[in-house]
Amino acid sequence: MTRQEIFDKISKMLSVRFDVAVDQIKDETSFQNDLHADSIDMVEFELELEDDFGAEIPDEEAIKIQTVGAAVDYILSQQQ
């Protein structure tokens, strides 16, 4: 998948999960500050990422993923 395809898929996931318009989601969108995700939201989102992309996200990596762009980049790096 290209970076844009990953971004689009993650944006759709976030749109449903956090009830926000897809066009409001940008690379710099912060899960906590912009989407108001709590720790449970983040764990559920990470599990969804793992299921949808077939990438395992270790806890030490998961805490580094603070923005949509960071999530996209992580998934992209796991597919190479």
N, CA, C and O atoms as a Maestro MAE file, in Angstrom:
{
 s_m_m2io_version
 :::
 2.0.0
}

f_m_ct {
 s_m_title
 :::
 protein
 m_atom[320] {
  # First column is atom index #
  i_m_mmod_type
  r_m_x_coord
  r_m_y_coord
  r_m_z_coord
  i_m_residue_number
  s_m_chain_name
  s_m_pdb_residue_name
  s_m_pdb_atom_name
  i_m_atomic_number
  :::
  1 25 0.848 -1.194 0.000 1 A "MET " " N  " 7
  2 3 0.000 0.000 0.000 1 A "MET " " CA " 6
  3 2 0.885 1.247 0.000 1 A "MET " " C  " 6
  4 15 1.988 1.256 0.547 1 A "MET " " O  " 8
  5 25 0.370 2.277 -0.623 2 A "THR " " N  " 7
  6 3 1.094 3.544 -0.604 2 A "THR " " CA " 6
  7 2 0.788 4.270 0.713 2 A "THR " " C  " 6
  8 15 -0.130 3.904 1.446 2 A "THR " " O  " 8
  9 25 1.580 5.302 0.988 3 A "ARG " " N  " 7
  10 3 1.353 6.087 2.195 3 A "ARG " " CA " 6
  11 2 -0.052 6.701 2.161 3 A "ARG " " C  " 6
  12 15 -0.743 6.730 3.179 3 A "ARG " " O  " 8
  13 25 -0.467 7.187 0.995 4 A "GLN " " N  " 7
  14 3 -1.786 7.807 0.873 4 A "GLN " " CA " 6
  15 2 -2.907 6.798 1.115 4 A "GLN " " C  " 6
  16 15 -3.910 7.132 1.746 4 A "GLN " " O  " 8
  17 25 -2.752 5.582 0.626 5 A "GLU " " N  " 7
  18 3 -3.768 4.552 0.847 5 A "GLU " " CA " 6
  19 2 -3.880 4.211 2.331 5 A "GLU " " C  " 6
  20 15 -4.980 4.029 2.852 5 A "GLU " " O  " 8
  21 25 -2.734 4.125 3.009 6 A "ILE " " N  " 7
  22 3 -2.728 3.854 4.447 6 A "ILE " " CA " 6
  23 2 -3.391 5.008 5.190 6 A "ILE " " C  " 6
  24 15 -4.224 4.794 6.070 6 A "ILE " " O  " 8
  25 25 -3.013 6.242 4.825 7 A "PHE " " N  " 7
  26 3 -3.600 7.425 5.455 7 A "PHE " " CA " 6
  27 2 -5.121 7.431 5.278 7 A "PHE " " C  " 6
  28 15 -5.858 7.681 6.231 7 A "PHE " " O  " 8
  29 25 -5.582 7.158 4.063 8 A "ASP " " N  " 7
  30 3 -7.020 7.168 3.793 8 A "ASP " " CA " 6
  31 2 -7.752 6.120 4.629 8 A "ASP " " C  " 6
  32 15 -8.821 6.392 5.176 8 A "ASP " " O  " 8
  33 25 -7.178 4.933 4.726 9 A "LYS " " N  " 7
  34 3 -7.806 3.855 5.495 9 A "LYS " " CA " 6
  35 2 -7.855 4.213 6.989 9 A "LYS " " C  " 6
  36 15 -8.877 4.016 7.646 9 A "LYS " " O  " 8
  37 25 -6.748 4.737 7.513 10 A "ILE " " N  " 7
  38 3 -6.707 5.135 8.925 10 A "ILE " " CA " 6
  39 2 -7.677 6.285 9.178 10 A "ILE " " C  " 6
  40 15 -8.353 6.310 10.206 10 A "ILE " " O  " 8
  41 25 -7.750 7.233 8.251 11 A "SER " " N  " 7
  42 3 -8.677 8.365 8.405 11 A "SER " " CA " 6
  43 2 -10.116 7.883 8.501 11 A "SER " " C  " 6
  44 15 -10.888 8.386 9.318 11 A "SER " " O  " 8
  45 25 -10.482 6.913 7.673 12 A "LYS " " N  " 7
  46 3 -11.841 6.371 7.720 12 A "LYS " " CA " 6
  47 2 -12.097 5.665 9.045 12 A "LYS " " C  " 6
  48 15 -13.176 5.796 9.624 12 A "LYS " " O  " 8
  49 25 -11.099 4.912 9.528 13 A "MET " " N  " 7
  50 3 -11.231 4.239 10.818 13 A "MET " " CA " 6
  51 2 -11.467 5.260 11.928 13 A "MET " " C  " 6
  52 15 -12.352 5.089 12.766 13 A "MET " " O  " 8
  53 25 -10.667 6.321 11.921 14 A "LEU " " N  " 7
  54 3 -10.762 7.344 12.964 14 A "LEU " " CA " 6
  55 2 -12.074 8.112 12.863 14 A "LEU " " C  " 6
  56 15 -12.660 8.481 13.880 14 A "LEU " " O  " 8
  57 25 -12.532 8.350 11.649 15 A "SER " " N  " 7
  58 3 -13.782 9.061 11.438 15 A "SER " " CA " 6
  59 2 -14.939 8.331 12.119 15 A "SER " " C  " 6
  60 15 -15.776 8.947 12.780 15 A "SER " " O  " 8
  61 25 -14.970 7.025 11.950 16 A "VAL " " N  " 7
  62 3 -16.024 6.213 12.564 16 A "VAL " " CA " 6
  63 2 -15.845 6.153 14.081 16 A "VAL " " C  " 6
  64 15 -16.796 6.360 14.835 16 A "VAL " " O  " 8
  65 25 -14.623 5.870 14.516 17 A "ARG " " N  " 7
  66 3 -14.354 5.674 15.941 17 A "ARG " " CA " 6
  67 2 -14.566 6.948 16.763 17 A "ARG " " C  " 6
  68 15 -15.091 6.890 17.875 17 A "ARG " " O  " 8
  69 25 -14.159 8.098 16.216 18 A "PHE " " N  " 7
  70 3 -14.204 9.341 16.996 18 A "PHE " " CA " 6
  71 2 -15.249 10.333 16.491 18 A "PHE " " C  " 6
  72 15 -15.295 11.475 16.948 18 A "PHE " " O  " 8
  73 25 -16.092 9.898 15.546 19 A "ASP " " N  " 7
  74 3 -17.174 10.730 15.027 19 A "ASP " " CA " 6
  75 2 -16.667 12.100 14.571 19 A "ASP " " C  " 6
  76 15 -17.145 13.142 15.019 19 A "ASP " " O  " 8
  77 25 -15.694 12.065 13.677 20 A "VAL " " N  " 7
  78 3 -15.127 13.292 13.112 20 A "VAL " " CA " 6
  79 2 -15.101 13.129 11.596 20 A "VAL " " C  " 6
  80 15 -14.928 12.021 11.087 20 A "VAL " " O  " 8
  81 25 -15.273 14.234 10.880 21 A "ALA " " N  " 7
  82 3 -15.271 14.185 9.418 21 A "ALA " " CA " 6
  83 2 -13.893 13.781 8.903 21 A "ALA " " C  " 6
  84 15 -12.872 14.222 9.432 21 A "ALA " " O  " 8
  85 25 -13.869 12.949 7.879 22 A "VAL " " N  " 7
  86 3 -12.606 12.470 7.308 22 A "VAL " " CA " 6
  87 2 -11.726 13.639 6.878 22 A "VAL " " C  " 6
  88 15 -10.510 13.598 7.064 22 A "VAL " " O  " 8
  89 25 -12.328 14.680 6.305 23 A "ASP " " N  " 7
  90 3 -11.520 15.809 5.815 23 A "ASP " " CA " 6
  91 2 -10.936 16.656 6.944 23 A "ASP " " C  " 6
  92 15 -10.140 17.558 6.686 23 A "ASP " " O  " 8
  93 25 -11.313 16.383 8.170 24 A "GLN " " N  " 7
  94 3 -10.737 17.088 9.323 24 A "GLN " " CA " 6
  95 2 -9.471 16.390 9.840 24 A "GLN " " C  " 6
  96 15 -8.753 16.943 10.672 24 A "GLN " " O  " 8
  97 25 -9.206 15.202 9.356 25 A "ILE " " N  " 7
  98 3 -8.066 14.412 9.829 25 A "ILE " " CA " 6
  99 2 -6.859 14.689 8.947 25 A "ILE " " C  " 6
  100 15 -6.909 14.514 7.730 25 A "ILE " " O  " 8
  101 25 -5.791 15.118 9.568 26 A "LYS " " N  " 7
  102 3 -4.547 15.472 8.882 26 A "LYS " " CA " 6
  103 2 -3.398 14.662 9.491 26 A "LYS " " C  " 6
  104 15 -3.576 14.001 10.515 26 A "LYS " " O  " 8
  105 25 -2.234 14.713 8.867 27 A "ASP " " N  " 7
  106 3 -1.052 14.038 9.411 27 A "ASP " " CA " 6
  107 2 -0.758 14.493 10.835 27 A "ASP " " C  " 6
  108 15 -0.394 13.689 11.693 27 A "ASP " " O  " 8
  109 25 -0.919 15.780 11.073 28 A "GLU " " N  " 7
  110 3 -0.557 16.344 12.377 28 A "GLU " " CA " 6
  111 2 -1.656 16.218 13.430 28 A "GLU " " C  " 6
  112 15 -1.480 16.675 14.560 28 A "GLU " " O  " 8
  113 25 -2.777 15.611 13.080 29 A "THR " " N  " 7
  114 3 -3.868 15.416 14.041 29 A "THR " " CA " 6
  115 2 -3.385 14.563 15.208 29 A "THR " " C  " 6
  116 15 -2.910 13.441 15.030 29 A "THR " " O  " 8
  117 25 -3.517 15.121 16.401 30 A "SER " " N  " 7
  118 3 -3.105 14.430 17.624 30 A "SER " " CA " 6
  119 2 -4.265 13.603 18.158 30 A "SER " " C  " 6
  120 15 -5.398 14.078 18.242 30 A "SER " " O  " 8
  121 25 -3.966 12.356 18.518 31 A "PHE " " N  " 7
  122 3 -5.017 11.498 19.058 31 A "PHE " " CA " 6
  123 2 -5.583 12.076 20.350 31 A "PHE " " C  " 6
  124 15 -6.799 12.099 20.538 31 A "PHE " " O  " 8
  125 25 -4.717 12.538 21.233 32 A "GLN " " N  " 7
  126 3 -5.185 13.045 22.525 32 A "GLN " " CA " 6
  127 2 -5.729 14.464 22.428 32 A "GLN " " C  " 6
  128 15 -6.827 14.739 22.912 32 A "GLN " " O  " 8
  129 25 -4.982 15.359 21.815 33 A "ASN " " N  " 7
  130 3 -5.373 16.766 21.806 33 A "ASN " " CA " 6
  131 2 -6.510 17.083 20.847 33 A "ASN " " C  " 6
  132 15 -7.387 17.884 21.171 33 A "ASN " " O  " 8
  133 25 -6.507 16.464 19.671 34 A "ASP " " N  " 7
  134 3 -7.512 16.796 18.662 34 A "ASP " " CA " 6
  135 2 -8.708 15.842 18.671 34 A "ASP " " C  " 6
  136 15 -9.846 16.268 18.475 34 A "ASP " " O  " 8
  137 25 -8.449 14.555 18.897 35 A "LEU " " N  " 7
  138 3 -9.532 13.569 18.872 35 A "LEU " " CA " 6
  139 2 -10.014 13.202 20.275 35 A "LEU " " C  " 6
  140 15 -10.995 12.475 20.434 35 A "LEU " " O  " 8
  141 25 -9.312 13.713 21.291 36 A "HIS " " N  " 7
  142 3 -9.673 13.494 22.692 36 A "HIS " " CA " 6
  143 2 -9.730 12.009 23.052 36 A "HIS " " C  " 6
  144 15 -10.607 11.564 23.792 36 A "HIS " " O  " 8
  145 25 -8.772 11.258 22.508 37 A "ALA " " N  " 7
  146 3 -8.689 9.818 22.783 37 A "ALA " " CA " 6
  147 2 -8.086 9.599 24.171 37 A "ALA " " C  " 6
  148 15 -7.108 10.244 24.549 37 A "ALA " " O  " 8
  149 25 -8.686 8.683 24.914 38 A "ASP " " N  " 7
  150 3 -8.098 8.298 26.196 38 A "ASP " " CA " 6
  151 2 -7.302 7.009 25.987 38 A "ASP " " C  " 6
  152 15 -7.200 6.514 24.865 38 A "ASP " " O  " 8
  153 25 -6.750 6.481 27.046 39 A "SER " " N  " 7
  154 3 -5.882 5.303 26.916 39 A "SER " " CA " 6
  155 2 -6.648 4.085 26.389 39 A "SER " " C  " 6
  156 15 -6.092 3.289 25.632 39 A "SER " " O  " 8
  157 25 -7.882 3.937 26.770 40 A "ILE " " N  " 7
  158 3 -8.679 2.810 26.278 40 A "ILE " " CA " 6
  159 2 -8.946 2.970 24.780 40 A "ILE " " C  " 6
  160 15 -8.850 2.006 24.020 40 A "ILE " " O  " 8
  161 25 -9.281 4.196 24.364 41 A "ASP " " N  " 7
  162 3 -9.476 4.462 22.938 41 A "ASP " " CA " 6
  163 2 -8.229 4.087 22.146 41 A "ASP " " C  " 6
  164 15 -8.318 3.504 21.066 41 A "ASP " " O  " 8
  165 25 -7.076 4.428 22.691 42 A "MET " " N  " 7
  166 3 -5.822 4.173 21.978 42 A "MET " " CA " 6
  167 2 -5.530 2.674 21.876 42 A "MET " " C  " 6
  168 15 -5.089 2.200 20.830 42 A "MET " " O  " 8
  169 25 -5.769 1.944 22.933 43 A "VAL " " N  " 7
  170 3 -5.547 0.500 22.891 43 A "VAL " " CA " 6
  171 2 -6.482 -0.134 21.856 43 A "VAL " " C  " 6
  172 15 -6.054 -0.979 21.069 43 A "VAL " " O  " 8
  173 25 -7.741 0.267 21.855 44 A "GLU " " N  " 7
  174 3 -8.698 -0.271 20.886 44 A "GLU " " CA " 6
  175 2 -8.295 0.088 19.458 44 A "GLU " " C  " 6
  176 15 -8.408 -0.738 18.552 44 A "GLU " " O  " 8
  177 25 -7.824 1.323 19.256 45 A "PHE " " N  " 7
  178 3 -7.391 1.757 17.931 45 A "PHE " " CA " 6
  179 2 -6.163 0.969 17.481 45 A "PHE " " C  " 6
  180 15 -6.081 0.556 16.325 45 A "PHE " " O  " 8
  181 25 -5.219 0.760 18.379 46 A "GLU " " N  " 7
  182 3 -4.015 -0.004 18.046 46 A "GLU " " CA " 6
  183 2 -4.371 -1.443 17.670 46 A "GLU " " C  " 6
  184 15 -3.795 -2.003 16.737 46 A "GLU " " O  " 8
  185 25 -5.309 -2.034 18.386 47 A "LEU " " N  " 7
  186 3 -5.755 -3.390 18.044 47 A "LEU " " CA " 6
  187 2 -6.409 -3.416 16.667 47 A "LEU " " C  " 6
  188 15 -6.214 -4.358 15.898 47 A "LEU " " O  " 8
  189 25 -7.172 -2.398 16.363 48 A "GLU " " N  " 7
  190 3 -7.809 -2.299 15.050 48 A "GLU " " CA " 6
  191 2 -6.752 -2.147 13.952 48 A "GLU " " C  " 6
  192 15 -6.868 -2.751 12.886 48 A "GLU " " O  " 8
  193 25 -5.726 -1.340 14.218 49 A "LEU " " N  " 7
  194 3 -4.625 -1.198 13.257 49 A "LEU " " CA " 6
  195 2 -3.947 -2.541 13.011 49 A "LEU " " C  " 6
  196 15 -3.672 -2.914 11.870 49 A "LEU " " O  " 8
  197 25 -3.683 -3.258 14.097 50 A "GLU " " N  " 7
  198 3 -3.025 -4.564 13.973 50 A "GLU " " CA " 6
  199 2 -3.878 -5.516 13.130 50 A "GLU " " C  " 6
  200 15 -3.359 -6.222 12.266 50 A "GLU " " O  " 8
  201 25 -5.171 -5.529 13.384 51 A "ASP " " N  " 7
  202 3 -6.070 -6.413 12.637 51 A "ASP " " CA " 6
  203 2 -6.160 -6.017 11.166 51 A "ASP " " C  " 6
  204 15 -6.068 -6.869 10.282 51 A "ASP " " O  " 8
  205 25 -6.340 -4.729 10.908 52 A "ASP " " N  " 7
  206 3 -6.562 -4.264 9.537 52 A "ASP " " CA " 6
  207 2 -5.302 -4.292 8.672 52 A "ASP " " C  " 6
  208 15 -5.381 -4.491 7.460 52 A "ASP " " O  " 8
  209 25 -4.146 -4.094 9.295 53 A "PHE " " N  " 7
  210 3 -2.910 -4.007 8.514 53 A "PHE " " CA " 6
  211 2 -1.972 -5.187 8.729 53 A "PHE " " C  " 6
  212 15 -0.942 -5.285 8.061 53 A "PHE " " O  " 8
  213 25 -2.311 -6.084 9.651 54 A "GLY " " N  " 7
  214 3 -1.466 -7.238 9.897 54 A "GLY " " CA " 6
  215 2 -0.105 -6.887 10.461 54 A "GLY " " C  " 6
  216 15 0.869 -7.607 10.239 54 A "GLY " " O  " 8
  217 25 -0.034 -5.788 11.190 55 A "ALA " " N  " 7
  218 3 1.228 -5.337 11.783 55 A "ALA " " CA " 6
  219 2 1.101 -5.387 13.302 55 A "ALA " " C  " 6
  220 15 0.127 -4.891 13.868 55 A "ALA " " O  " 8
  221 25 2.074 -5.978 13.945 56 A "GLU " " N  " 7
  222 3 2.060 -6.003 15.401 56 A "GLU " " CA " 6
  223 2 2.713 -4.720 15.919 56 A "GLU " " C  " 6
  224 15 3.764 -4.307 15.429 56 A "GLU " " O  " 8
  225 25 2.088 -4.103 16.901 57 A "ILE " " N  " 7
  226 3 2.605 -2.856 17.461 57 A "ILE " " CA " 6
  227 2 3.002 -3.107 18.912 57 A "ILE " " C  " 6
  228 15 2.141 -3.160 19.791 57 A "ILE " " O  " 8
  229 25 4.307 -3.263 19.169 58 A "PRO " " N  " 7
  230 3 4.757 -3.464 20.548 58 A "PRO " " CA " 6
  231 2 4.425 -2.230 21.406 58 A "PRO " " C  " 6
  232 15 4.365 -1.111 20.898 58 A "PRO " " O  " 8
  233 25 4.214 -2.447 22.694 59 A "ASP " " N  " 7
  234 3 3.850 -1.353 23.600 59 A "ASP " " CA " 6
  235 2 4.834 -0.190 23.542 59 A "ASP " " C  " 6
  236 15 4.427 0.971 23.591 59 A "ASP " " O  " 8
  237 25 6.129 -0.497 23.438 60 A "GLU " " N  " 7
  238 3 7.137 0.579 23.422 60 A "GLU " " CA " 6
  239 2 7.045 1.416 22.148 60 A "GLU " " C  " 6
  240 15 7.459 2.576 22.140 60 A "GLU " " O  " 8
  241 25 6.513 0.847 21.087 61 A "GLU " " N  " 7
  242 3 6.287 1.608 19.861 61 A "GLU " " CA " 6
  243 2 4.952 2.343 19.922 61 A "GLU " " C  " 6
  244 15 4.843 3.474 19.449 61 A "GLU " " O  " 8
  245 25 3.951 1.712 20.495 62 A "ALA " " N  " 7
  246 3 2.614 2.293 20.570 62 A "ALA " " CA " 6
  247 2 2.615 3.634 21.303 62 A "ALA " " C  " 6
  248 15 1.898 4.554 20.908 62 A "ALA " " O  " 8
  249 25 3.406 3.751 22.355 63 A "ILE " " N  " 7
  250 3 3.414 5.016 23.109 63 A "ILE " " CA " 6
  251 2 4.047 6.154 22.308 63 A "ILE " " C  " 6
  252 15 3.837 7.323 22.630 63 A "ILE " " O  " 8
  253 25 4.817 5.829 21.271 64 A "LYS " " N  " 7
  254 3 5.434 6.853 20.417 64 A "LYS " " CA " 6
  255 2 4.463 7.381 19.367 64 A "LYS " " C  " 6
  256 15 4.694 8.438 18.779 64 A "LYS " " O  " 8
  257 25 3.385 6.652 19.133 65 A "ILE " " N  " 7
  258 3 2.426 7.040 18.094 65 A "ILE " " CA " 6
  259 2 1.428 8.022 18.694 65 A "ILE " " C  " 6
  260 15 0.456 7.630 19.340 65 A "ILE " " O  " 8
  261 25 1.690 9.309 18.465 66 A "GLN " " N  " 7
  262 3 0.867 10.364 19.046 66 A "GLN " " CA " 6
  263 2 0.007 11.095 18.021 66 A "GLN " " C  " 6
  264 15 -0.949 11.783 18.380 66 A "GLN " " O  " 8
  265 25 0.353 10.942 16.735 67 A "THR " " N  " 7
  266 3 -0.383 11.632 15.679 67 A "THR " " CA " 6
  267 2 -0.785 10.644 14.585 67 A "THR " " C  " 6
  268 15 -0.277 9.524 14.518 67 A "THR " " O  " 8
  269 25 -1.697 11.079 13.744 68 A "VAL " " N  " 7
  270 3 -2.125 10.255 12.628 68 A "VAL " " CA " 6
  271 2 -0.936 9.958 11.716 68 A "VAL " " C  " 6
  272 15 -0.764 8.823 11.271 68 A "VAL " " O  " 8
  273 25 -0.122 10.965 11.439 69 A "GLY " " N  " 7
  274 3 1.046 10.771 10.585 69 A "GLY " " CA " 6
  275 2 2.006 9.737 11.145 69 A "GLY " " C  " 6
  276 15 2.580 8.952 10.391 69 A "GLY " " O  " 8
  277 25 2.186 9.728 12.459 70 A "ALA " " N  " 7
  278 3 3.066 8.744 13.092 70 A "ALA " " CA " 6
  279 2 2.495 7.334 12.931 70 A "ALA " " C  " 6
  280 15 3.245 6.381 12.721 70 A "ALA " " O  " 8
  281 25 1.186 7.201 13.026 71 A "ALA " " N  " 7
  282 3 0.546 5.893 12.831 71 A "ALA " " CA " 6
  283 2 0.730 5.423 11.393 71 A "ALA " " C  " 6
  284 15 1.056 4.261 11.150 71 A "ALA " " O  " 8
  285 25 0.521 6.330 10.445 72 A "VAL " " N  " 7
  286 3 0.687 5.995 9.030 72 A "VAL " " CA " 6
  287 2 2.128 5.569 8.759 72 A "VAL " " C  " 6
  288 15 2.366 4.554 8.104 72 A "VAL " " O  " 8
  289 25 3.084 6.343 9.260 73 A "ASP " " N  " 7
  290 3 4.499 6.031 9.043 73 A "ASP " " CA " 6
  291 2 4.879 4.693 9.658 73 A "ASP " " C  " 6
  292 15 5.656 3.939 9.073 73 A "ASP " " O  " 8
  293 25 4.340 4.394 10.829 74 A "TYR " " N  " 7
  294 3 4.649 3.111 11.474 74 A "TYR " " CA " 6
  295 2 4.126 1.950 10.624 74 A "TYR " " C  " 6
  296 15 4.849 0.986 10.373 74 A "TYR " " O  " 8
  297 25 2.879 2.044 10.186 75 A "ILE " " N  " 7
  298 3 2.290 0.980 9.360 75 A "ILE " " CA " 6
  299 2 3.085 0.838 8.063 75 A "ILE " " C  " 6
  300 15 3.367 -0.278 7.626 75 A "ILE " " O  " 8
  301 25 3.439 1.936 7.465 76 A "LEU " " N  " 7
  302 3 4.221 1.915 6.222 76 A "LEU " " CA " 6
  303 2 5.546 1.218 6.449 76 A "LEU " " C  " 6
  304 15 5.963 0.405 5.624 76 A "LEU " " O  " 8
  305 25 6.215 1.517 7.549 77 A "SER " " N  " 7
  306 3 7.520 0.908 7.835 77 A "SER " " CA " 6
  307 2 7.412 -0.604 8.059 77 A "SER " " C  " 6
  308 15 8.360 -1.343 7.795 77 A "SER " " O  " 8
  309 25 6.266 -1.054 8.541 78 A "GLN " " N  " 7
  310 3 6.077 -2.479 8.798 78 A "GLN " " CA " 6
  311 2 5.744 -3.259 7.522 78 A "GLN " " C  " 6
  312 15 5.848 -4.485 7.491 78 A "GLN " " O  " 8
  313 25 5.350 -2.550 6.488 79 A "GLN " " N  " 7
  314 3 4.982 -3.211 5.240 79 A "GLN " " CA " 6
  315 2 6.148 -3.327 4.264 79 A "GLN " " C  " 6
  316 15 6.027 -3.978 3.227 79 A "GLN " " O  " 8
  317 25 7.250 -2.716 4.583 80 A "GLN " " N  " 7
  318 3 8.399 -2.745 3.670 80 A "GLN " " CA " 6
  319 2 9.284 -3.935 3.914 80 A "GLN " " C  " 6
  320 15 10.293 -4.104 3.229 80 A "GLN " " O  " 8
  :::
 }
 m_bond[319] {
  # First column is bond index #
  i_m_from
  i_m_to
  i_m_order
  :::
  1 1 2 1
  2 2 3 1
  3 3 4 2
  4 3 5 1
  5 5 6 1
  6 6 7 1
  7 7 8 2
  8 7 9 1
  9 9 10 1
  10 10 11 1
  11 11 12 2
  12 11 13 1
  13 13 14 1
  14 14 15 1
  15 15 16 2
  16 15 17 1
  17 17 18 1
  18 18 19 1
  19 19 20 2
  20 19 21 1
  21 21 22 1
  22 22 23 1
  23 23 24 2
  24 23 25 1
  25 25 26 1
  26 26 27 1
  27 27 28 2
  28 27 29 1
  29 29 30 1
  30 30 31 1
  31 31 32 2
  32 31 33 1
  33 33 34 1
  34 34 35 1
  35 35 36 2
  36 35 37 1
  37 37 38 1
  38 38 39 1
  39 39 40 2
  40 39 41 1
  41 41 42 1
  42 42 43 1
  43 43 44 2
  44 43 45 1
  45 45 46 1
  46 46 47 1
  47 47 48 2
  48 47 49 1
  49 49 50 1
  50 50 51 1
  51 51 52 2
  52 51 53 1
  53 53 54 1
  54 54 55 1
  55 55 56 2
  56 55 57 1
  57 57 58 1
  58 58 59 1
  59 59 60 2
  60 59 61 1
  61 61 62 1
  62 62 63 1
  63 63 64 2
  64 63 65 1
  65 65 66 1
  66 66 67 1
  67 67 68 2
  68 67 69 1
  69 69 70 1
  70 70 71 1
  71 71 72 2
  72 71 73 1
  73 73 74 1
  74 74 75 1
  75 75 76 2
  76 75 77 1
  77 77 78 1
  78 78 79 1
  79 79 80 2
  80 79 81 1
  81 81 82 1
  82 82 83 1
  83 83 84 2
  84 83 85 1
  85 85 86 1
  86 86 87 1
  87 87 88 2
  88 87 89 1
  89 89 90 1
  90 90 91 1
  91 91 92 2
  92 91 93 1
  93 93 94 1
  94 94 95 1
  95 95 96 2
  96 95 97 1
  97 97 98 1
  98 98 99 1
  99 99 100 2
  100 99 101 1
  101 101 102 1
  102 102 103 1
  103 103 104 2
  104 103 105 1
  105 105 106 1
  106 106 107 1
  107 107 108 2
  108 107 109 1
  109 109 110 1
  110 110 111 1
  111 111 112 2
  112 111 113 1
  113 113 114 1
  114 114 115 1
  115 115 116 2
  116 115 117 1
  117 117 118 1
  118 118 119 1
  119 119 120 2
  120 119 121 1
  121 121 122 1
  122 122 123 1
  123 123 124 2
  124 123 125 1
  125 125 126 1
  126 126 127 1
  127 127 128 2
  128 127 129 1
  129 129 130 1
  130 130 131 1
  131 131 132 2
  132 131 133 1
  133 133 134 1
  134 134 135 1
  135 135 136 2
  136 135 137 1
  137 137 138 1
  138 138 139 1
  139 139 140 2
  140 139 141 1
  141 141 142 1
  142 142 143 1
  143 143 144 2
  144 143 145 1
  145 145 146 1
  146 146 147 1
  147 147 148 2
  148 147 149 1
  149 149 150 1
  150 150 151 1
  151 151 152 2
  152 151 153 1
  153 153 154 1
  154 154 155 1
  155 155 156 2
  156 155 157 1
  157 157 158 1
  158 158 159 1
  159 159 160 2
  160 159 161 1
  161 161 162 1
  162 162 163 1
  163 163 164 2
  164 163 165 1
  165 165 166 1
  166 166 167 1
  167 167 168 2
  168 167 169 1
  169 169 170 1
  170 170 171 1
  171 171 172 2
  172 171 173 1
  173 173 174 1
  174 174 175 1
  175 175 176 2
  176 175 177 1
  177 177 178 1
  178 178 179 1
  179 179 180 2
  180 179 181 1
  181 181 182 1
  182 182 183 1
  183 183 184 2
  184 183 185 1
  185 185 186 1
  186 186 187 1
  187 187 188 2
  188 187 189 1
  189 189 190 1
  190 190 191 1
  191 191 192 2
  192 191 193 1
  193 193 194 1
  194 194 195 1
  195 195 196 2
  196 195 197 1
  197 197 198 1
  198 198 199 1
  199 199 200 2
  200 199 201 1
  201 201 202 1
  202 202 203 1
  203 203 204 2
  204 203 205 1
  205 205 206 1
  206 206 207 1
  207 207 208 2
  208 207 209 1
  209 209 210 1
  210 210 211 1
  211 211 212 2
  212 211 213 1
  213 213 214 1
  214 214 215 1
  215 215 216 2
  216 215 217 1
  217 217 218 1
  218 218 219 1
  219 219 220 2
  220 219 221 1
  221 221 222 1
  222 222 223 1
  223 223 224 2
  224 223 225 1
  225 225 226 1
  226 226 227 1
  227 227 228 2
  228 227 229 1
  229 229 230 1
  230 230 231 1
  231 231 232 2
  232 231 233 1
  233 233 234 1
  234 234 235 1
  235 235 236 2
  236 235 237 1
  237 237 238 1
  238 238 239 1
  239 239 240 2
  240 239 241 1
  241 241 242 1
  242 242 243 1
  243 243 244 2
  244 243 245 1
  245 245 246 1
  246 246 247 1
  247 247 248 2
  248 247 249 1
  249 249 250 1
  250 250 251 1
  251 251 252 2
  252 251 253 1
  253 253 254 1
  254 254 255 1
  255 255 256 2
  256 255 257 1
  257 257 258 1
  258 258 259 1
  259 259 260 2
  260 259 261 1
  261 261 262 1
  262 262 263 1
  263 263 264 2
  264 263 265 1
  265 265 266 1
  266 266 267 1
  267 267 268 2
  268 267 269 1
  269 269 270 1
  270 270 271 1
  271 271 272 2
  272 271 273 1
  273 273 274 1
  274 274 275 1
  275 275 276 2
  276 275 277 1
  277 277 278 1
  278 278 279 1
  279 279 280 2
  280 279 281 1
  281 281 282 1
  282 282 283 1
  283 283 284 2
  284 283 285 1
  285 285 286 1
  286 286 287 1
  287 287 288 2
  288 287 289 1
  289 289 290 1
  290 290 291 1
  291 291 292 2
  292 291 293 1
  293 293 294 1
  294 294 295 1
  295 295 296 2
  296 295 297 1
  297 297 298 1
  298 298 299 1
  299 299 300 2
  300 299 301 1
  301 301 302 1
  302 302 303 1
  303 303 304 2
  304 303 305 1
  305 305 306 1
  306 306 307 1
  307 307 308 2
  308 307 309 1
  309 309 310 1
  310 310 311 1
  311 311 312 2
  312 311 313 1
  313 313 314 1
  314 314 315 1
  315 315 316 2
  316 315 317 1
  317 317 318 1
  318 318 319 1
  319 319 320 2
  :::
 }
}
